[in-house]
Every structure is written in C-alpha cells, then in structure tokens.
Amino acid sequence: MKKKELVTKLLAARKDSGKTYDELGEGLGLCNVYIAQLFHAQAQLKPESEAKLV
C-alpha cells in the first residue's frame, strides 16, 4: 500500500469514529501529536506503542 493511500484510509477511519487526536491519544495512553504523526505517516510506530494498538 502506498503512503498516500494509507494516510487516506487512516484519516477516513478517524473521521468515521468521530474521535479527535486528543481522544485517541488519551484512550491509548499516547501523545496526541504522536497519534497525528502516525495518521499522516510522519512518524514510525514504535514497538512499545504497537502493543497498545493490538
């Protein structure tokens, strides 16, 4: 999957959920800025963060 396609899918999923980056970060115990960077493919997913998503 290409980066642009991945970003589009992630942003659509967030929009469909109705949650903000703040809400996602709070629920996952991660920084809202880091969550936004992940959604825009501007940060790498750290192994310790990956465990929180599973």
N, C-alpha and C positions, 0 to 999 in steps of 0.2 A: 504494500500500500504506500502510495506517495504521501509526502509530508502534507501537502495541501489538502488531500482527501481525508487524511487522518484528522487534521485540525477541524475541517468542516464537520465531520461526524461527531467529534468531541463537543464542539460548540453547540451543535443541534441537540445532543443529549442533555447538555446542561440547560439549554433553553427549555426543552421539554419537561425537565424536572422542576423548573421554576425556582431553582436554588441559586443563590449568589455564590461567588467565590468565598466570601466570608462564611457562609453557612456550610459549604463543603469542607472548608478548612477546619472549622470548629468540630464538625462531625467526625473528621478523620484524624484530628489532632495534628494538623499540618498548617503551616502559614498560608494565608490566602494568596499572597504574592507567588509563592511556590506553586500552588494549585493553578493559578492563572498561567504561569510559565509552562507548566505541563500541558495545559489545554492548548496552548499556542505553539507547542513543540520547541520551546526556547530553553528548556531545562531537561536534564536527563533524570529519569526515575531512579532514585537511589534504592538499593536492596531493602533497607530498613523501612522505606516508605512504601515499597511494593507490598510488603507484608500487611500493611494497613488497608490496602485496597482489595485484598482477597477475602 
